[in-house]
Amino acid sequence: MAKLRDFQSPIELLGRESADFFGRLLAMVSDVALVCDSRTGAILDFANGNPDLARVLSQMDGNDAGRPIYELVTRESQGKVRDLMLGNASEKWRQINFAVEDGPDIPVAFRSLCLQDNLVLLAGREDAQLVKAQRRFADAQRKLELTFSRLRDADKRYKSLLNLLDIAVLTVEGPMNRIEELSDEAAGILGGDARKLQGRPLLDFVADADQDEFGTGLEKIRGGGRAVEARITLKNGASSLVRASPFQSGPGWHILVHFLTQGAVHRTREQDKFAFDLLAKLPYGAVFTDRDLVIQRSNEALASLVGLGTPSALVGHVLDEILGTRGLDTAIMAAELRDHGSFHNFLSALASRSGDPIEVDVDGACTMLEDDERFCFLIRPRRPMTADGDGRGGPGPPDLDVQDRVGRMPLKAIVRQTTDAIEKTAIERALDLTGNNRAAAAEMLGVSRQNLYDKIERYGVGNTPDKQNRST
């Protein structure tokens, strides 16, 4: 570190300058300068070069001349002030905190220079910004340590839970499908210690005959995001049914691999039955199909919507016989499930025995049922919105979802429903602007009062006008 250097010719260069000059120089180059009695700490004079220190210096004005500096600083700073008075810290900056009654302490870094006649000069610079930065750094460090501690605890709980559960699972990452985490049960199937297996490629444990097919399946999972199930033989001779599914962790995709033992297969089938029993009780339609969209199971709500007596009447039929228009909707939904695994709020139409299609919203997901990949669809009738927007029925027109309707209904029907939606919106806005004054709203819209009343009744906008309103 470079040594400090003093002027080599101060008398020749600066000796002709007055004390007033050096006083102004101190005020200019320092935030605050104090001349104190080194024996008592009394402040004999001061200069201020920083307006932010006005709160401190205001305590030194007027009758406070000669007030000891010890009375202006906090208790923990008094020892540092004493060192400065004695000249013990002349070459070091010492942080002194000045106490302020109506605000936070003000930190000032001081250096001292001993003068004649037991006087000492204290030159200081404000350290508030540095102290704030230090506090922010300390707060950030504490938060980081707390977050790290929580993550460490979560990791411990995760590993404990992984080993407590009687399931054989592991996760793999990267193009080499290296093992990240695995349960003791999975380590037992692979034939090794869990800690020693981490980092090794999963395919190293698969029999040569199954390596290519299983590796291709893992790559498809990582690329397409869909779960697969396969039976593989391990190098130790064990054979197992394996279910692999993707999950995202950070920027990339990882794969969860589940080895299904006989007990696990039995539990999975029980869970599948429980899941469908739950869906069967939903108030809207639920249906399971195979990958060719042939219906395997459905619930009573769907059978009721299409006008059939029992859910079994739908089994064996292709889904596009009751859902969508000319197979277009179901083809789009099936492609979405194959590519992405799920979709939400797909607008379609459900056929009914009355001949009138029922507008429905469809949610779909690709799932495993009875050890095979199935498509699950939840079908909910669309409810027209009332004037209050509560969705509990009413004759209001549909929303302006024109793009969703193309291909599902004729152009004439789209234009008619779009016109209805525009009329309803215009009437609602006119009534809002006129404070529900129907006569003024009719004049604003350029229609007759009777025409406006008819449209209000048709769309259910506002309160239906009574006869007295009609007469007025």
KELO-92180 format. One record per residue (C-alpha): residue in three letters; y negated, x, z negated. Coordinates in steps of 0.5 Angstrom, whole numbers, plus 2048, in hexadecimal, padded with zeros to 3 digits. Example, Ala and Ser with C-alpha at 12.3 -4.5 7.8 and 13.67 -1.06 7.14 Angstrom:
# residues 2
+-----+-----+-----+-----+
:   r :   y :   x :   z :
+-----+-----+-----+-----+
: ALA : 809 : 819 : 7F0 :
: SER : 802 : 81B : 7F2 :
+-----+-----+-----+-----+
# end
This chain:
# residues 472
+-----+-----+-----+-----+
:   r :   y :   x :   z :
+-----+-----+-----+-----+
: MET : 800 : 800 : 800 :
: ALA : 7F9 : 803 : 802 :
: LYS : 7F5 : 805 : 7FC :
: LEU : 7EE : 802 : 7FA :
: ARG : 7E8 : 806 : 7FD :
: ASP : 7E1 : 806 : 7F9 :
: PHE : 7DB : 808 : 7FD :
: GLN : 7DA : 810 : 7FE :
: SER : 7D2 : 810 : 7FE :
: PRO : 7D0 : 80A : 7FA :
: ILE : 7CA : 80E : 7F7 :
: GLU : 7C7 : 810 : 7FE :
: LEU : 7C9 : 80A : 802 :
: LEU : 7C7 : 804 : 7FD :
: GLY : 7C3 : 808 : 7F7 :
: ARG : 7BD : 805 : 7FA :
: GLU : 7BF : 7FE : 7F9 :
: SER : 7BC : 7FA : 7F3 :
: ALA : 7C0 : 7F6 : 7EE :
: ASP : 7BE : 7F0 : 7F1 :
: PHE : 7C1 : 7F2 : 7F8 :
: PHE : 7C8 : 7F3 : 7F4 :
: GLY : 7C7 : 7EC : 7F1 :
: ARG : 7C7 : 7E9 : 7F7 :
: LEU : 7CC : 7ED : 7FA :
: LEU : 7D1 : 7EB : 7F4 :
: ALA : 7CF : 7E3 : 7F5 :
: MET : 7D1 : 7E4 : 7FD :
: VAL : 7D7 : 7E8 : 7FD :
: SER : 7DA : 7E4 : 7F7 :
: ASP : 7DB : 7DD : 7F5 :
: VAL : 7D8 : 7DE : 7EE :
: ALA : 7D6 : 7E4 : 7EA :
: LEU : 7D5 : 7E5 : 7E2 :
: VAL : 7D2 : 7EA : 7DE :
: CYS : 7D5 : 7EA : 7D7 :
: ASP : 7D4 : 7ED : 7D1 :
: SER : 7DB : 7F1 : 7D0 :
: ARG : 7DB : 7F0 : 7C9 :
: THR : 7DA : 7E9 : 7C8 :
: GLY : 7DB : 7E6 : 7CF :
: ALA : 7D4 : 7E3 : 7CF :
: ILE : 7D2 : 7E1 : 7D6 :
: LEU : 7CB : 7E4 : 7D7 :
: ASP : 7CA : 7E3 : 7DE :
: PHE : 7CE : 7E0 : 7E4 :
: ALA : 7CD : 7DF : 7EC :
: ASN : 7D1 : 7DA : 7F0 :
: GLY : 7D3 : 7DB : 7F7 :
: ASN : 7D7 : 7D4 : 7F8 :
: PRO : 7D5 : 7CD : 7F7 :
: ASP : 7DC : 7CB : 7F5 :
: LEU : 7DB : 7CE : 7EE :
: ALA : 7D5 : 7CA : 7EC :
: ARG : 7D9 : 7C6 : 7E7 :
: VAL : 7DB : 7CD : 7E4 :
: LEU : 7D4 : 7D0 : 7E4 :
: SER : 7D0 : 7CA : 7E2 :
: GLN : 7D3 : 7CB : 7DB :
: MET : 7D0 : 7D2 : 7DB :
: ASP : 7C9 : 7D0 : 7DC :
: GLY : 7C3 : 7CF : 7D8 :
: ASN : 7C4 : 7CF : 7D0 :
: ASP : 7CB : 7D2 : 7D2 :
: ALA : 7C8 : 7D9 : 7D3 :
: GLY : 7CC : 7DE : 7CF :
: ARG : 7D2 : 7D9 : 7CE :
: PRO : 7D9 : 7DD : 7CE :
: ILE : 7DD : 7DC : 7D4 :
: TYR : 7E3 : 7DB : 7CF :
: GLU : 7E0 : 7D4 : 7CE :
: LEU : 7E0 : 7D2 : 7D5 :
: VAL : 7E7 : 7D4 : 7D7 :
: THR : 7EE : 7D1 : 7D6 :
: ARG : 7F2 : 7D4 : 7D0 :
: GLU : 7F7 : 7D8 : 7D4 :
: SER : 7F2 : 7DB : 7D8 :
: GLN : 7EE : 7DE : 7D1 :
: GLY : 7F3 : 7E4 : 7D1 :
: LYS : 7F1 : 7E6 : 7D8 :
: VAL : 7EA : 7E5 : 7D7 :
: ARG : 7EB : 7EA : 7D1 :
: ASP : 7EE : 7EF : 7D6 :
: LEU : 7E8 : 7EF : 7DB :
: MET : 7E3 : 7F0 : 7D5 :
: LEU : 7E7 : 7F6 : 7D3 :
: GLY : 7E8 : 7F9 : 7DA :
: ASN : 7EF : 7F9 : 7D9 :
: ALA : 7F0 : 7F5 : 7E0 :
: SER : 7EA : 7F8 : 7E4 :
: GLU : 7EF : 7F9 : 7EA :
: LYS : 7F2 : 7F3 : 7EA :
: TRP : 7F0 : 7EB : 7EC :
: ARG : 7F1 : 7E7 : 7E6 :
: GLN : 7F2 : 7DF : 7E6 :
: ILE : 7ED : 7DC : 7E1 :
: ASN : 7ED : 7D4 : 7E1 :
: PHE : 7E7 : 7D1 : 7DF :
: ALA : 7E8 : 7CA : 7DB :
: VAL : 7E4 : 7C4 : 7DE :
: GLU : 7E3 : 7BE : 7DA :
: ASP : 7E3 : 7B9 : 7E0 :
: GLY : 7E8 : 7BC : 7E4 :
: PRO : 7EE : 7C1 : 7E5 :
: ASP : 7ED : 7C9 : 7E3 :
: ILE : 7EA : 7CD : 7E8 :
: PRO : 7ED : 7D4 : 7E9 :
: VAL : 7E9 : 7DA : 7EB :
: ALA : 7EC : 7E1 : 7EC :
: PHE : 7E7 : 7E6 : 7E9 :
: ARG : 7E7 : 7EE : 7E9 :
: SER : 7E2 : 7F2 : 7E4 :
: LEU : 7DE : 7F8 : 7E4 :
: CYS : 7DB : 7FB : 7DD :
: LEU : 7D4 : 7FC : 7DD :
: GLN : 7CF : 800 : 7D8 :
: ASP : 7CD : 7FD : 7D1 :
: ASN : 7D4 : 7F9 : 7D0 :
: LEU : 7D3 : 7F5 : 7D6 :
: VAL : 7D8 : 7F3 : 7DB :
: LEU : 7D8 : 7F0 : 7E2 :
: LEU : 7DD : 7EB : 7E4 :
: ALA : 7DD : 7E9 : 7EC :
: GLY : 7E1 : 7E3 : 7ED :
: ARG : 7E4 : 7DF : 7F3 :
: GLU : 7E7 : 7D8 : 7F3 :
: ASP : 7EE : 7D7 : 7F3 :
: ALA : 7EF : 7D0 : 7F4 :
: GLN : 7F1 : 7D0 : 7FB :
: LEU : 7F6 : 7D5 : 7F9 :
: VAL : 7F9 : 7D1 : 7F3 :
: LYS : 7F9 : 7CB : 7F7 :
: ALA : 7FE : 7CF : 7FC :
: GLN : 802 : 7D2 : 7F6 :
: ARG : 803 : 7CB : 7F3 :
: ARG : 805 : 7C8 : 7FA :
: PHE : 80A : 7CD : 7FB :
: ALA : 80D : 7CC : 7F4 :
: ASP : 80D : 7C5 : 7F5 :
: ALA : 811 : 7C6 : 7FC :
: GLN : 815 : 7CB : 7F8 :
: ARG : 817 : 7C6 : 7F3 :
: LYS : 818 : 7C1 : 7F8 :
: LEU : 81D : 7C5 : 7FC :
: GLU : 821 : 7C7 : 7F6 :
: LEU : 822 : 7C0 : 7F4 :
: THR : 824 : 7BE : 7FB :
: PHE : 829 : 7C4 : 7FC :
: SER : 82B : 7C2 : 7F5 :
: ARG : 82C : 7BB : 7F7 :
: LEU : 830 : 7BD : 7FD :
: ARG : 834 : 7C2 : 7F9 :
: ASP : 836 : 7BC : 7F5 :
: ALA : 837 : 7B8 : 7FB :
: ASP : 83C : 7BD : 7FE :
: LYS : 840 : 7BE : 7F7 :
: ARG : 841 : 7B6 : 7F7 :
: TYR : 843 : 7B6 : 7FE :
: LYS : 848 : 7BB : 7FE :
: SER : 84B : 7B8 : 7F7 :
: LEU : 84B : 7B1 : 7FA :
: LEU : 84E : 7B4 : 801 :
: ASN : 854 : 7B7 : 7FC :
: LEU : 855 : 7B1 : 7F8 :
: LEU : 856 : 7AC : 7FD :
: ASP : 85D : 7AC : 800 :
: ILE : 85B : 7AD : 807 :
: ALA : 85C : 7B2 : 80C :
: VAL : 855 : 7B4 : 80F :
: LEU : 851 : 7B9 : 812 :
: THR : 84B : 7BB : 816 :
: VAL : 84B : 7BF : 81C :
: GLU : 844 : 7C2 : 820 :
: GLY : 843 : 7C6 : 826 :
: PRO : 846 : 7C7 : 82D :
: MET : 84C : 7CB : 829 :
: ASN : 84D : 7C5 : 825 :
: ARG : 84D : 7C9 : 81E :
: ILE : 84F : 7C6 : 818 :
: GLU : 848 : 7C5 : 813 :
: GLU : 84B : 7C1 : 80D :
: LEU : 852 : 7BE : 80C :
: SER : 855 : 7BB : 806 :
: ASP : 85B : 7BD : 802 :
: GLU : 85F : 7B8 : 805 :
: ALA : 85D : 7BA : 80C :
: ALA : 85F : 7C2 : 80A :
: GLY : 866 : 7C0 : 808 :
: ILE : 867 : 7BD : 80F :
: LEU : 865 : 7C3 : 813 :
: GLY : 868 : 7C7 : 80E :
: GLY : 863 : 7CC : 80A :
: ASP : 85E : 7CD : 805 :
: ALA : 858 : 7C8 : 806 :
: ARG : 853 : 7CE : 805 :
: LYS : 857 : 7D3 : 80A :
: LEU : 857 : 7CE : 80F :
: GLN : 84F : 7CD : 810 :
: GLY : 84D : 7D0 : 816 :
: ARG : 853 : 7D0 : 81A :
: PRO : 854 : 7CC : 821 :
: LEU : 858 : 7C5 : 81F :
: LEU : 85C : 7C6 : 826 :
: ASP : 85F : 7CD : 823 :
: PHE : 863 : 7C8 : 81F :
: VAL : 865 : 7C3 : 824 :
: ALA : 86C : 7C4 : 828 :
: ASP : 86B : 7C8 : 82F :
: ALA : 86D : 7C1 : 833 :
: ASP : 868 : 7BD : 830 :
: GLN : 862 : 7C2 : 82F :
: ASP : 85F : 7C1 : 836 :
: GLU : 85F : 7B9 : 836 :
: PHE : 85D : 7B9 : 82F :
: GLY : 857 : 7BE : 830 :
: THR : 855 : 7BA : 836 :
: GLY : 855 : 7B4 : 832 :
: LEU : 850 : 7B7 : 82D :
: GLU : 84C : 7B9 : 832 :
: LYS : 84B : 7B2 : 835 :
: ILE : 849 : 7B0 : 82E :
: ARG : 844 : 7B5 : 82E :
: GLY : 841 : 7B3 : 834 :
: GLY : 842 : 7AB : 834 :
: GLY : 842 : 7AA : 82D :
: ARG : 848 : 7A5 : 82D :
: ALA : 84E : 7A6 : 828 :
: VAL : 855 : 7A7 : 82A :
: GLU : 85C : 7A7 : 827 :
: ALA : 861 : 7AB : 829 :
: ARG : 868 : 7AE : 826 :
: ILE : 869 : 7B5 : 826 :
: THR : 86E : 7BA : 824 :
: LEU : 86C : 7C0 : 81F :
: LYS : 86E : 7C7 : 820 :
: ASN : 872 : 7C6 : 819 :
: GLY : 876 : 7C1 : 81C :
: ALA : 872 : 7BB : 819 :
: SER : 870 : 7B5 : 81D :
: SER : 86B : 7B1 : 81C :
: LEU : 866 : 7AB : 81E :
: VAL : 85F : 7AE : 81F :
: ARG : 859 : 7AA : 81F :
: ALA : 852 : 7AD : 821 :
: SER : 84B : 7AB : 822 :
: PRO : 844 : 7AE : 823 :
: PHE : 83F : 7AE : 81E :
: GLN : 838 : 7B2 : 81E :
: SER : 836 : 7B7 : 819 :
: GLY : 82F : 7BB : 81B :
: PRO : 82E : 7BC : 822 :
: GLY : 835 : 7BB : 825 :
: TRP : 83B : 7B7 : 824 :
: HIS : 841 : 7B9 : 820 :
: ILE : 848 : 7B5 : 820 :
: LEU : 84C : 7B2 : 81A :
: VAL : 853 : 7B3 : 81A :
: HIS : 858 : 7AE : 816 :
: PHE : 85F : 7B0 : 816 :
: LEU : 863 : 7A9 : 815 :
: THR : 869 : 7AA : 811 :
: GLN : 86E : 7A4 : 810 :
: GLY : 86A : 7A1 : 80A :
: ALA : 863 : 7A2 : 80D :
: VAL : 866 : 79E : 813 :
: HIS : 868 : 798 : 80F :
: ARG : 861 : 798 : 80B :
: THR : 85E : 799 : 812 :
: ARG : 861 : 792 : 814 :
: GLU : 860 : 78F : 80E :
: GLN : 858 : 791 : 80E :
: ASP : 858 : 78E : 816 :
: LYS : 85B : 788 : 813 :
: PHE : 856 : 787 : 80E :
: ALA : 850 : 789 : 813 :
: PHE : 853 : 783 : 817 :
: ASP : 854 : 77E : 812 :
: LEU : 84C : 780 : 810 :
: LEU : 84A : 77F : 817 :
: ALA : 84E : 778 : 818 :
: LYS : 84A : 775 : 812 :
: LEU : 843 : 777 : 815 :
: PRO : 83F : 771 : 817 :
: TYR : 83E : 773 : 81F :
: GLY : 843 : 775 : 824 :
: ALA : 847 : 77C : 823 :
: VAL : 84D : 77E : 828 :
: PHE : 851 : 784 : 829 :
: THR : 853 : 786 : 830 :
: ASP : 857 : 78C : 833 :
: ARG : 854 : 791 : 838 :
: ASP : 855 : 78C : 83E :
: LEU : 851 : 787 : 83A :
: VAL : 857 : 783 : 839 :
: ILE : 856 : 77F : 832 :
: GLN : 85B : 781 : 82D :
: ARG : 858 : 77D : 827 :
: SER : 852 : 778 : 826 :
: ASN : 84F : 774 : 820 :
: GLU : 84E : 76D : 81F :
: ALA : 847 : 76D : 820 :
: LEU : 847 : 770 : 827 :
: ALA : 84D : 76A : 829 :
: SER : 848 : 765 : 826 :
: LEU : 842 : 768 : 82A :
: VAL : 846 : 767 : 831 :
: GLY : 849 : 761 : 82F :
: LEU : 851 : 763 : 82E :
: GLY : 855 : 760 : 828 :
: THR : 858 : 767 : 825 :
: PRO : 856 : 76E : 826 :
: SER : 85D : 76F : 829 :
: ALA : 85B : 76B : 82F :
: LEU : 857 : 771 : 831 :
: VAL : 85C : 777 : 830 :
: GLY : 85E : 77A : 837 :
: HIS : 858 : 777 : 83B :
: VAL : 853 : 77C : 83E :
: LEU : 84D : 77C : 83A :
: ASP : 848 : 77B : 840 :
: GLU : 84C : 774 : 841 :
: ILE : 847 : 772 : 83B :
: LEU : 842 : 777 : 83B :
: GLY : 83D : 779 : 840 :
: THR : 83B : 778 : 847 :
: ARG : 840 : 77A : 84D :
: GLY : 843 : 77F : 848 :
: LEU : 83C : 783 : 849 :
: ASP : 83B : 783 : 841 :
: THR : 842 : 785 : 83F :
: ALA : 842 : 78B : 844 :
: ILE : 83B : 78D : 841 :
: MET : 83E : 78C : 83A :
: ALA : 844 : 790 : 83B :
: ALA : 841 : 796 : 83E :
: GLU : 83C : 796 : 839 :
: LEU : 842 : 796 : 834 :
: ARG : 846 : 79C : 838 :
: ASP : 83F : 7A0 : 838 :
: HIS : 83C : 79F : 831 :
: GLY : 841 : 79C : 82D :
: SER : 83C : 796 : 82B :
: PHE : 836 : 791 : 82D :
: HIS : 832 : 78C : 82A :
: ASN : 82E : 786 : 82C :
: PHE : 831 : 785 : 833 :
: LEU : 82F : 77E : 836 :
: SER : 834 : 77A : 839 :
: ALA : 837 : 773 : 83A :
: LEU : 83D : 770 : 837 :
: ALA : 841 : 76B : 83B :
: SER : 842 : 764 : 838 :
: ARG : 846 : 75E : 839 :
: SER : 840 : 75A : 83A :
: GLY : 83E : 75E : 840 :
: ASP : 837 : 761 : 83D :
: PRO : 837 : 768 : 83C :
: ILE : 835 : 76A : 835 :
: GLU : 830 : 770 : 834 :
: VAL : 833 : 775 : 830 :
: ASP : 832 : 77C : 82D :
: VAL : 838 : 781 : 82D :
: ASP : 839 : 787 : 829 :
: GLY : 83F : 78C : 82B :
: ALA : 843 : 791 : 828 :
: CYS : 849 : 796 : 82A :
: THR : 84E : 796 : 824 :
: MET : 855 : 797 : 822 :
: LEU : 859 : 792 : 821 :
: GLU : 861 : 792 : 820 :
: ASP : 861 : 799 : 822 :
: ASP : 85D : 798 : 829 :
: GLU : 856 : 798 : 82B :
: ARG : 853 : 791 : 82C :
: PHE : 84D : 78E : 82D :
: CYS : 849 : 789 : 828 :
: PHE : 844 : 784 : 82A :
: LEU : 840 : 780 : 825 :
: ILE : 83D : 77A : 829 :
: ARG : 837 : 776 : 826 :
: PRO : 833 : 770 : 829 :
: ARG : 82C : 771 : 82A :
: ARG : 827 : 76C : 826 :
: PRO : 821 : 76A : 829 :
: MET : 81B : 76C : 825 :
: THR : 817 : 767 : 822 :
: ALA : 80F : 767 : 821 :
: ASP : 810 : 76A : 81A :
: GLY : 815 : 770 : 81D :
: ASP : 81A : 76E : 819 :
: GLY : 820 : 76E : 81E :
: ARG : 823 : 767 : 81B :
: GLY : 823 : 763 : 821 :
: GLY : 81E : 75F : 825 :
: PRO : 81C : 75E : 82C :
: GLY : 818 : 764 : 82D :
: PRO : 818 : 768 : 834 :
: PRO : 81C : 76F : 834 :
: ASP : 819 : 776 : 833 :
: LEU : 816 : 779 : 839 :
: ASP : 81C : 77E : 83A :
: VAL : 81C : 77D : 842 :
: GLN : 820 : 784 : 843 :
: ASP : 826 : 782 : 83F :
: ARG : 826 : 77B : 843 :
: VAL : 827 : 77E : 84A :
: GLY : 82E : 77D : 84C :
: ARG : 830 : 778 : 847 :
: MET : 82C : 772 : 849 :
: PRO : 829 : 770 : 850 :
: LEU : 822 : 772 : 851 :
: LYS : 81F : 76B : 851 :
: ALA : 822 : 76A : 84A :
: ILE : 81E : 771 : 848 :
: VAL : 818 : 76F : 84B :
: ARG : 818 : 768 : 847 :
: GLN : 81A : 76B : 841 :
: THR : 814 : 770 : 841 :
: THR : 80F : 76B : 843 :
: ASP : 811 : 767 : 83D :
: ALA : 810 : 76E : 839 :
: ILE : 809 : 76F : 83B :
: GLU : 807 : 768 : 83A :
: LYS : 80A : 768 : 833 :
: THR : 806 : 76F : 832 :
: ALA : 7FF : 76C : 835 :
: ILE : 800 : 766 : 831 :
: GLU : 801 : 769 : 82A :
: ARG : 7FB : 76E : 82C :
: ALA : 7F6 : 768 : 82D :
: LEU : 7F8 : 764 : 827 :
: ASP : 7F7 : 76B : 823 :
: LEU : 7F0 : 76C : 826 :
: THR : 7EE : 765 : 825 :
: GLY : 7F0 : 764 : 81E :
: ASN : 7F6 : 75F : 820 :
: ASN : 7F1 : 75B : 824 :
: ARG : 7F5 : 758 : 829 :
: ALA : 7EF : 755 : 82D :
: ALA : 7EC : 75B : 82D :
: ALA : 7F2 : 75F : 82F :
: ALA : 7F3 : 75A : 835 :
: GLU : 7EC : 75B : 837 :
: MET : 7ED : 763 : 837 :
: LEU : 7F4 : 763 : 83B :
: GLY : 7F1 : 75E : 840 :
: VAL : 7F6 : 758 : 83F :
: SER : 7F6 : 751 : 83C :
: ARG : 7F7 : 750 : 835 :
: GLN : 7FD : 74B : 837 :
: ASN : 800 : 751 : 83B :
: LEU : 7FF : 756 : 835 :
: TYR : 802 : 751 : 830 :
: ASP : 808 : 750 : 834 :
: LYS : 809 : 758 : 835 :
: ILE : 808 : 759 : 82D :
: GLU : 80D : 754 : 82C :
: ARG : 812 : 757 : 831 :
: TYR : 811 : 75E : 82E :
: GLY : 810 : 75D : 827 :
: VAL : 80A : 760 : 826 :
: GLY : 806 : 75F : 820 :
: ASN : 806 : 758 : 81D :
: THR : 808 : 752 : 821 :
: PRO : 801 : 74E : 822 :
: ASP : 802 : 747 : 81F :
: LYS : 7FF : 741 : 822 :
: GLN : 7F9 : 741 : 81F :
: ASN : 7F8 : 748 : 822 :
: ARG : 7FA : 745 : 828 :
: SER : 7F4 : 740 : 828 :
: THR : 7EF : 745 : 826 :
+-----+-----+-----+-----+
# end
